[in-house]
Amino acid sequence: MRITIHPILGLLKERKKITIEIDGQKIEALEGEPIAAALWNAGIRDFRYTRKRKEPRGFFCGIGLCTDCKMIVNGIPNIRTCVTLVEKGMKIQRQRD
């Protein structure tokens, strides 16, 4: 569920819908939103898995300081999805550290 009315920002303007891919599954995203926001809206909560315990990690700090949201984006690993904006046709994969 997307936020359309923000208590401080007010009514958020409508943006163009685009398609991105996560592990082969196509999802809808809004142009200019962070990858993490698009994934969260699509119900995807696990972005990567830890090396030692294979535990899921997802959206945490939202400002690019931690590494919980890092994923493989267009073949490049360790991309922080909370601060990386979606682009039409992006291919994203869950990362297994």
N, C-alpha and C positions, 0 to 999 in steps of 0.2 A: 504494500500500500504506500503510495507516494504522498508526501506532504504537499498540499496545494495552497493551503492558507497557513502562513507562519505567524506566530503571535507578535513578532517584531518586524519582520520583512513584509508582512501583509500578503496579498494575493500574489502568488508566483506566476510569472508569465508562462504561457504554453511554449513548449519547445518541440522541434521536429523529432519524430520517432525514427530510430534506426535499429538495425539488427546486429548483435554481436554473438559470438559463439563461446560457450564454456564447456570444455570436455566433449565437444561434438554436439551439444545441445544448443539450439538457437534460442536466444531470449531478446526481448525488446528492451531498449535503453533509450534515454533521452539525450539528444545531442548536447555535449558540454557538461554532462554530469560525471562525477567520479565513477570508475569501474565498480568500486565497492558498493556504491549506492544502487547501481543497476542490479548487481547480484543480490543485494539485500531485498530489493523490491521483488525480485523473481523468486524469493524464498530460499535462496542459497546462503547458508550460514557458515559452511566450512570452506575456507579458502586454501589452506595448506595443512600438512600433517608433520608433526615433529619427528626428528630423526630417531631419537632413542625410544620413545614410548608410542610413537605413531598416533599421537593425540591430535584431534582437530583444532585448528586455530582459525580465527575469523577477524571480523571488524572489531577493533579495540580502541585505539587512541583517536583515530580519525584525522590526525594532523601530520602523519608521516614520520613520527619519532620511533615507534616500535616497529617490529617486523612481522607482527601477527597476520597482516593482510597481504604479504608478498605472494605473488603468483608468477607464472610464466605467461608473458604477454607477447604474442607474435614471435614466439621462439626465444625470447630473452627472459632468463630467470631473474628472480629477486626484485620484481617491479612492485613497488608499494601502490596497491590499488586504491587506497583512500585518497591519494593526491594525483593520480593519473586519470586523465579524462578519456572517456570512451570515444572511439572513432568507428565509423561504419565499417563492418566486416572484420573487426578485431577477432583474433583467435586467442582464447585464454584457457590455460590449463591449471588445475590444482597442482601445487608444488609439494613434493615429498622430499623433505630435507634429508 
